[in-house]
């Protein structure tokens, strides 16, 4: 009986973690994620594989996307959102949070390194997500 209860708890935890990794947001401007560039549109972010550190941001309409890595934060967020660093007119995905799930920070990417070379100071742009 203990094994069944333990298995059930583990299965529920696994399902909860998998579903908490998915969120949907709309960007009104093109943006960079990882080392790829994406046009304006509606996107989903979800974990890829079992390592929980690799994610994919993909277009809801076309399914095309970009893989990127993110590090988890120590906080439990109360909202779902994506945050971009804006260098001039260039948006770069920097973090995302899943309400009650987790927060994730995206390390420096090649597009961000290039944007920093221009000397522009980034501003923070946050978009709500579902």
LOMI-658759 format. One line per field, with one value per residue: residue in three letters; x, y, z of N, C-alpha, C in turn. Coordinates in nm, 4 decimals. Example, Ala and Ser with C-alpha at 12.3 -4.5 7.8 and 13.67 -1.06 7.14 Angstrom:
! LOMI-658759
rest = c(ALA / SER)
npx = c(1.3190 / 1.2850)
npy = c(-0.5690 / -0.2250)
npz = c(0.7800 / 0.7080)
capx = c(1.2300 / 1.3670)
capy = c(-0.4500 / -0.1060)
capz = c(0.7800 / 0.7140)
cpx = c(1.3200 / 1.2900)
cpy = c(-0.3300 / 0.0030)
cpz = c(0.7800 / 0.7870)
***
This chain:
! LOMI-658759
rest = c(UNK / UNK / UNK / UNK / UNK / UNK / UNK / UNK / UNK / UNK / UNK / UNK / UNK / UNK / UNK / UNK / UNK / UNK / UNK / UNK / UNK / UNK / UNK / UNK / UNK / UNK / UNK / UNK / UNK / UNK / UNK / UNK / UNK / UNK / UNK / UNK / UNK / UNK / UNK / UNK / UNK / UNK / UNK / UNK / UNK / UNK / UNK / UNK / UNK / UNK / UNK / UNK / UNK / UNK / UNK / UNK / UNK / UNK / UNK / UNK / UNK / UNK / UNK / UNK / UNK / UNK / UNK / UNK / UNK / UNK / UNK / UNK / UNK / UNK / UNK / UNK / UNK / UNK / UNK / UNK / UNK / UNK / UNK / UNK / UNK / UNK / UNK / UNK / UNK / UNK / UNK / UNK / UNK / UNK / UNK / UNK / UNK / UNK / UNK / UNK / UNK / UNK / UNK / UNK / UNK / UNK / UNK / UNK / UNK / UNK / UNK / UNK / UNK / UNK / UNK / UNK / UNK / UNK / UNK / UNK / UNK / UNK / UNK / UNK / UNK / UNK / UNK / UNK / UNK / UNK)
npx = c(0.0821 / 0.1982 / 0.3842 / 0.2191 / 0.0936 / 0.3184 / 0.4044 / 0.1832 / 0.1911 / 0.4396 / 0.3854 / 0.1844 / 0.3307 / 0.5200 / 0.3531 / 0.2489 / 0.4816 / 0.5521 / 0.3303 / 0.3435 / 0.5470 / 0.4680 / 0.3752 / 0.1947 / 0.2345 / 0.2104 / 0.3958 / 0.4377 / 0.6330 / 0.9271 / 1.1637 / 1.4535 / 1.5546 / 1.7516 / 1.9868 / 1.8441 / 1.6220 / 1.2945 / 0.9759 / 0.7166 / 0.4319 / 0.2213 / 0.3332 / 0.4538 / 0.6118 / 0.7917 / 0.9219 / 1.1892 / 1.2644 / 1.4122 / 1.5759 / 1.4952 / 1.6130 / 1.6419 / 1.4603 / 1.1916 / 1.0843 / 0.8100 / 0.6222 / 0.2738 / 0.1111 / 0.2687 / 0.4400 / 0.7140 / 1.0252 / 1.2647 / 1.5331 / 1.6510 / 1.8531 / 1.7848 / 1.8214 / 1.6969 / 1.5254 / 1.5237 / 1.2776 / 0.9175 / 0.6954 / 0.4082 / 0.2720 / 0.2312 / 0.4582 / 0.6626 / 0.9852 / 1.1683 / 1.4857 / 1.5403 / 1.7184 / 1.7638 / 1.5763 / 1.5636 / 1.4463 / 1.5172 / 1.4687 / 1.4755 / 1.3858 / 1.1367 / 0.8308 / 0.6243 / 0.3152 / 0.2986 / 0.4615 / 0.7521 / 1.0450 / 1.2550 / 1.5753 / 1.7464 / 2.0624 / 2.3320 / 2.3093 / 2.4172 / 2.2943 / 2.2391 / 2.4938 / 2.5959 / 2.4225 / 2.4923 / 2.7454 / 2.7020 / 2.6774 / 2.4400 / 2.2065 / 2.0111 / 1.6520 / 1.3820 / 1.1223 / 0.8133 / 0.5832 / 0.2573 / 0.1650 / -0.0015)
npy = c(-0.1186 / 0.1240 / 0.1560 / 0.1961 / 0.4380 / 0.6056 / 0.5869 / 0.7018 / 0.9660 / 1.0481 / 1.0290 / 1.2255 / 1.4535 / 1.4596 / 1.4984 / 1.7461 / 1.9079 / 1.8879 / 2.0053 / 2.2597 / 2.3810 / 2.4941 / 2.7758 / 3.0472 / 3.3288 / 3.6562 / 3.8377 / 4.1584 / 4.2485 / 4.1570 / 3.9220 / 3.7925 / 3.4691 / 3.2506 / 3.1635 / 3.2375 / 3.4201 / 3.5478 / 3.6184 / 3.8667 / 3.7534 / 3.4862 / 3.2744 / 2.9660 / 2.8430 / 2.5668 / 2.2910 / 2.0791 / 1.7487 / 1.5614 / 1.7056 / 1.9510 / 2.1977 / 2.2751 / 2.4425 / 2.5148 / 2.7699 / 2.8236 / 2.9011 / 2.9427 / 2.9362 / 2.8410 / 2.6494 / 2.6522 / 2.6988 / 2.7817 / 2.6450 / 2.6809 / 2.7363 / 2.7607 / 2.8838 / 2.7893 / 2.9929 / 3.0902 / 3.1628 / 3.1414 / 3.2194 / 3.4420 / 3.5135 / 3.4589 / 3.5279 / 3.6772 / 3.8153 / 4.0617 / 4.1903 / 4.5036 / 4.6429 / 4.9290 / 4.8918 / 4.6217 / 4.3213 / 4.0861 / 3.7724 / 3.7220 / 3.6146 / 3.4036 / 3.3339 / 3.1026 / 3.0925 / 2.9897 / 2.7804 / 2.7996 / 3.0092 / 3.1287 / 3.2089 / 3.3359 / 3.2810 / 3.4933 / 3.5464 / 3.5009 / 3.7009 / 3.8943 / 3.9561 / 4.0809 / 4.3013 / 4.4354 / 4.5264 / 4.7551 / 4.9476 / 5.0317 / 5.0710 / 4.8289 / 4.8111 / 4.6936 / 4.4861 / 4.3584 / 4.1022 / 3.9770 / 3.6321 / 3.3234)
npz = c(0.0000 / 0.0766 / -0.1280 / -0.3499 / -0.2806 / -0.2720 / -0.5384 / -0.6681 / -0.5687 / -0.6725 / -0.9476 / -0.9755 / -0.9032 / -1.1101 / -1.3361 / -1.2638 / -1.2677 / -1.5388 / -1.6689 / -1.5635 / -1.6933 / -1.9275 / -2.1073 / -2.2593 / -2.4694 / -2.6214 / -2.8504 / -2.9709 / -3.1287 / -3.3215 / -3.1797 / -3.0025 / -2.9029 / -2.7210 / -2.9602 / -3.1781 / -3.4017 / -3.3909 / -3.5413 / -3.4718 / -3.2856 / -3.1547 / -2.9013 / -2.7512 / -2.4583 / -2.3591 / -2.1690 / -2.2788 / -2.3209 / -2.0491 / -1.8787 / -1.7741 / -1.8076 / -2.0614 / -2.3051 / -2.5346 / -2.7447 / -2.9335 / -3.2275 / -3.2166 / -3.4403 / -3.6610 / -3.5577 / -3.5730 / -3.4054 / -3.1442 / -2.9641 / -2.6294 / -2.3358 / -1.9855 / -1.6537 / -1.3370 / -1.0940 / -0.7443 / -0.6507 / -0.6038 / -0.8340 / -0.8537 / -1.0717 / -1.4263 / -1.6760 / -1.9352 / -1.9742 / -2.1387 / -2.2463 / -2.3693 / -2.6199 / -2.7704 / -3.0506 / -3.0372 / -2.9043 / -2.6508 / -2.5225 / -2.1801 / -1.9342 / -1.7760 / -1.6066 / -1.4315 / -1.2981 / -0.9706 / -1.0385 / -1.1391 / -1.1740 / -1.4353 / -1.5647 / -1.8410 / -1.9626 / -2.0930 / -2.4363 / -2.7820 / -2.9577 / -2.7591 / -2.6627 / -2.8900 / -2.9054 / -2.6729 / -2.7368 / -2.8797 / -2.6947 / -2.5914 / -2.3262 / -2.1642 / -2.1375 / -1.9355 / -2.0381 / -1.9769 / -2.0427 / -2.0015 / -1.9506 / -2.0235)
capx = c(0.0000 / 0.2878 / 0.4438 / 0.1175 / 0.0773 / 0.4397 / 0.4011 / 0.0801 / 0.2441 / 0.5450 / 0.3215 / 0.1183 / 0.4356 / 0.5760 / 0.2549 / 0.2439 / 0.6004 / 0.5469 / 0.2303 / 0.3813 / 0.6523 / 0.4113 / 0.3030 / 0.1681 / 0.2420 / 0.2095 / 0.4932 / 0.3961 / 0.7526 / 1.0228 / 1.2515 / 1.5537 / 1.5544 / 1.8699 / 2.0625 / 1.7552 / 1.5345 / 1.1570 / 0.8900 / 0.6055 / 0.3281 / 0.1868 / 0.4305 / 0.4498 / 0.7395 / 0.7772 / 1.0481 / 1.2208 / 1.3411 / 1.4003 / 1.6709 / 1.4271 / 1.6948 / 1.6314 / 1.3248 / 1.1652 / 0.9823 / 0.7639 / 0.5067 / 0.1485 / 0.0543 / 0.3513 / 0.5120 / 0.8585 / 1.0722 / 1.4066 / 1.5715 / 1.7396 / 1.8710 / 1.7509 / 1.8506 / 1.5837 / 1.5475 / 1.4833 / 1.1481 / 0.7957 / 0.6229 / 0.2630 / 0.2163 / 0.2988 / 0.5018 / 0.7933 / 1.0546 / 1.2672 / 1.5783 / 1.5242 / 1.8351 / 1.7144 / 1.4520 / 1.5832 / 1.4004 / 1.5846 / 1.4034 / 1.5688 / 1.3344 / 0.9937 / 0.7796 / 0.5005 / 0.2430 / 0.3012 / 0.5526 / 0.8918 / 1.1002 / 1.3715 / 1.6592 / 1.8175 / 2.1977 / 2.3720 / 2.3065 / 2.4951 / 2.2320 / 2.2523 / 2.6333 / 2.6096 / 2.3491 / 2.5689 / 2.8602 / 2.6630 / 2.6827 / 2.3046 / 2.1653 / 1.8822 / 1.5366 / 1.3086 / 0.9872 / 0.7467 / 0.4574 / 0.1854 / 0.1530 / -0.1057)
capy = c(0.0000 / 0.2396 / 0.1716 / 0.2530 / 0.5783 / 0.6744 / 0.5941 / 0.7985 / 1.0998 / 1.0760 / 1.0512 / 1.3566 / 1.5539 / 1.4633 / 1.5620 / 1.8868 / 1.9767 / 1.8955 / 2.1014 / 2.3928 / 2.4337 / 2.5447 / 2.9025 / 3.1086 / 3.4748 / 3.7237 / 3.9457 / 4.2473 / 4.2844 / 4.0459 / 3.9084 / 3.6852 / 3.3718 / 3.1694 / 3.2228 / 3.2531 / 3.5372 / 3.5086 / 3.7318 / 3.8934 / 3.6509 / 3.4164 / 3.1680 / 2.8805 / 2.7975 / 2.4395 / 2.2207 / 1.9774 / 1.6401 / 1.5367 / 1.7804 / 2.0684 / 2.3174 / 2.3068 / 2.4831 / 2.5544 / 2.8708 / 2.7928 / 2.9744 / 2.8689 / 2.9203 / 2.7630 / 2.5426 / 2.6746 / 2.7531 / 2.7893 / 2.5844 / 2.7614 / 2.6883 / 2.8573 / 2.8429 / 2.8174 / 3.0883 / 3.0377 / 3.2164 / 3.0837 / 3.3354 / 3.4483 / 3.5464 / 3.4033 / 3.6389 / 3.6705 / 3.9431 / 4.0854 / 4.3025 / 4.5797 / 4.7232 / 5.0058 / 4.8301 / 4.4762 / 4.2517 / 3.9589 / 3.7002 / 3.7093 / 3.5309 / 3.3765 / 3.2789 / 3.0262 / 3.1125 / 2.8745 / 2.6777 / 2.8355 / 3.1199 / 3.0873 / 3.3158 / 3.2910 / 3.3385 / 3.5785 / 3.4794 / 3.5696 / 3.8285 / 3.9919 / 4.0015 / 4.1754 / 4.4231 / 4.5049 / 4.5902 / 4.8876 / 5.0404 / 5.0652 / 5.0170 / 4.7616 / 4.8372 / 4.5716 / 4.4832 / 4.2383 / 4.0707 / 3.8717 / 3.5043 / 3.2326)
capz = c(0.0000 / 0.0798 / -0.2606 / -0.4375 / -0.2422 / -0.3131 / -0.6844 / -0.7048 / -0.5380 / -0.7692 / -1.0773 / -0.9704 / -0.9028 / -1.2445 / -1.4230 / -1.2239 / -1.3177 / -1.6847 / -1.7127 / -1.5166 / -1.7785 / -2.0512 / -2.1009 / -2.3889 / -2.4664 / -2.7510 / -2.8680 / -3.0793 / -3.2043 / -3.3341 / -3.0641 / -3.0053 / -2.7931 / -2.7469 / -3.0698 / -3.2929 / -3.4117 / -3.4174 / -3.5737 / -3.3801 / -3.2912 / -3.0307 / -2.8791 / -2.6325 / -2.4044 / -2.2880 / -2.1454 / -2.3780 / -2.2613 / -1.9060 / -1.7957 / -1.7174 / -1.8274 / -2.2027 / -2.3387 / -2.6719 / -2.7681 / -3.0683 / -3.2763 / -3.2069 / -3.5744 / -3.7541 / -3.4890 / -3.5793 / -3.2789 / -3.1102 / -2.8368 / -2.5469 / -2.1992 / -1.8819 / -1.5170 / -1.2492 / -0.9855 / -0.6143 / -0.6094 / -0.6584 / -0.8838 / -0.8372 / -1.2027 / -1.5432 / -1.7608 / -1.9994 / -1.9636 / -2.2427 / -2.2373 / -2.4922 / -2.6583 / -2.8851 / -3.0974 / -3.0350 / -2.7841 / -2.6256 / -2.4135 / -2.0677 / -1.8263 / -1.7768 / -1.4820 / -1.4401 / -1.1726 / -0.8809 / -1.0891 / -1.1216 / -1.2491 / -1.5130 / -1.6158 / -1.9601 / -1.9650 / -2.2047 / -2.5672 / -2.8847 / -2.9946 / -2.6516 / -2.6639 / -3.0003 / -2.8693 / -2.5685 / -2.7993 / -2.9300 / -2.5828 / -2.5460 / -2.1964 / -2.1831 / -2.0521 / -1.9081 / -2.0935 / -1.9295 / -2.1099 / -1.9307 / -2.0193 / -1.9715)
cpx = c(0.0877 / 0.3491 / 0.3447 / 0.0985 / 0.1978 / 0.4423 / 0.3002 / 0.1282 / 0.3508 / 0.4857 / 0.2538 / 0.2199 / 0.4947 / 0.4812 / 0.2465 / 0.3622 / 0.5952 / 0.4469 / 0.2667 / 0.4848 / 0.5983 / 0.3414 / 0.2928 / 0.1729 / 0.2399 / 0.3118 / 0.4494 / 0.5131 / 0.8407 / 1.1130 / 1.3506 / 1.5348 / 1.6686 / 1.9507 / 1.9778 / 1.6714 / 1.3959 / 1.0734 / 0.7840 / 0.5015 / 0.3003 / 0.2750 / 0.4002 / 0.5921 / 0.7113 / 0.9128 / 1.0625 / 1.3046 / 1.3235 / 1.4875 / 1.6121 / 1.5098 / 1.6915 / 1.4852 / 1.3147 / 1.0590 / 0.9397 / 0.6360 / 0.3823 / 0.0940 / 0.1367 / 0.4220 / 0.6631 / 0.9051 / 1.2222 / 1.4265 / 1.6628 / 1.7494 / 1.8376 / 1.7834 / 1.7312 / 1.6237 / 1.4936 / 1.3449 / 1.0328 / 0.7089 / 0.4716 / 0.1940 / 0.2931 / 0.3322 / 0.6325 / 0.8540 / 1.1636 / 1.3619 / 1.5668 / 1.6457 / 1.7946 / 1.5807 / 1.4597 / 1.5390 / 1.4708 / 1.5185 / 1.5045 / 1.5183 / 1.1866 / 0.9556 / 0.6478 / 0.4341 / 0.2402 / 0.3976 / 0.6976 / 0.9289 / 1.2281 / 1.4414 / 1.7413 / 1.9542 / 2.2230 / 2.3781 / 2.3913 / 2.4270 / 2.2443 / 2.3958 / 2.6545 / 2.5400 / 2.4261 / 2.6891 / 2.8282 / 2.6675 / 2.5461 / 2.2762 / 2.0280 / 1.7745 / 1.4597 / 1.1662 / 0.9236 / 0.6111 / 0.3864 / 0.1745 / 0.0412 / -0.0472)
cpy = c(0.1267 / 0.2644 / 0.2354 / 0.4016 / 0.6598 / 0.6919 / 0.6982 / 0.9409 / 1.1402 / 1.1052 / 1.1878 / 1.4695 / 1.5702 / 1.5322 / 1.7104 / 1.9641 / 1.9926 / 2.0005 / 2.2435 / 2.4575 / 2.4954 / 2.6772 / 2.9604 / 3.2604 / 3.5286 / 3.8360 / 4.0276 / 4.2896 / 4.1603 / 4.0415 / 3.7953 / 3.5978 / 3.2757 / 3.2380 / 3.2426 / 3.3789 / 3.4905 / 3.6322 / 3.7542 / 3.7834 / 3.5924 / 3.2925 / 3.0875 / 2.8510 / 2.6686 / 2.3742 / 2.1112 / 1.8711 / 1.6337 / 1.6261 / 1.9064 / 2.1965 / 2.3610 / 2.3321 / 2.5127 / 2.6629 / 2.8500 / 2.8693 / 2.8871 / 2.8415 / 2.8293 / 2.6452 / 2.5583 / 2.7387 / 2.7469 / 2.7208 / 2.6807 / 2.6977 / 2.7998 / 2.7978 / 2.8784 / 2.9175 / 3.0276 / 3.0829 / 3.1373 / 3.2001 / 3.3262 / 3.4905 / 3.4709 / 3.5182 / 3.6036 / 3.8094 / 3.9486 / 4.1961 / 4.3733 / 4.6688 / 4.8004 / 4.9481 / 4.6774 / 4.4181 / 4.1173 / 3.8944 / 3.6735 / 3.6199 / 3.5039 / 3.3118 / 3.2084 / 3.0349 / 2.9841 / 2.7648 / 2.7107 / 2.9565 / 3.0749 / 3.2090 / 3.2608 / 3.3601 / 3.4195 / 3.4978 / 3.5596 / 3.6990 / 3.9345 / 4.0444 / 4.1065 / 4.3073 / 4.5038 / 4.5786 / 4.7303 / 4.9930 / 5.0806 / 4.9992 / 4.9519 / 4.8153 / 4.7057 / 4.5863 / 4.3519 / 4.2239 / 3.9612 / 3.7453 / 3.4229 / 3.0961)
cpz = c(0.0000 / -0.0572 / -0.3574 / -0.4084 / -0.2875 / -0.4657 / -0.7310 / -0.6809 / -0.6392 / -0.9064 / -1.0815 / -0.9730 / -1.0426 / -1.3407 / -1.3917 / -1.2761 / -1.4685 / -1.7310 / -1.6699 / -1.6084 / -1.9069 / -2.0273 / -2.2405 / -2.3724 / -2.6088 / -2.7492 / -2.9887 / -3.1669 / -3.2201 / -3.2116 / -3.0866 / -2.8832 / -2.8217 / -2.8552 / -3.1942 / -3.2858 / -3.4531 / -3.4494 / -3.4656 / -3.3953 / -3.1547 / -3.0195 / -2.7531 / -2.5893 / -2.3296 / -2.2702 / -2.2502 / -2.3108 / -2.1116 / -1.8194 / -1.7315 / -1.7252 / -1.9738 / -2.2354 / -2.4868 / -2.6706 / -2.9127 / -3.1004 / -3.2679 / -3.3472 / -3.6654 / -3.6891 / -3.4920 / -3.4493 / -3.2639 / -2.9753 / -2.7613 / -2.4087 / -2.1021 / -1.7463 / -1.4296 / -1.1416 / -0.8563 / -0.5696 / -0.6703 / -0.7030 / -0.8602 / -0.9663 / -1.3103 / -1.6360 / -1.8300 / -1.9915 / -2.0701 / -2.1980 / -2.3722 / -2.5121 / -2.7839 / -2.9287 / -3.0961 / -2.9004 / -2.7720 / -2.5045 / -2.3024 / -1.9560 / -1.8480 / -1.6451 / -1.5082 / -1.3039 / -1.0900 / -0.9229 / -1.0618 / -1.2047 / -1.3170 / -1.5706 / -1.7317 / -1.9637 / -2.0924 / -2.3345 / -2.6662 / -2.9302 / -2.8852 / -2.6439 / -2.7724 / -2.9685 / -2.7656 / -2.6274 / -2.8488 / -2.8202 / -2.5293 / -2.4117 / -2.2133 / -2.0889 / -2.0401 / -1.9612 / -2.0519 / -1.9969 / -2.0316 / -2.0160 / -1.9532 / -1.9479)
***
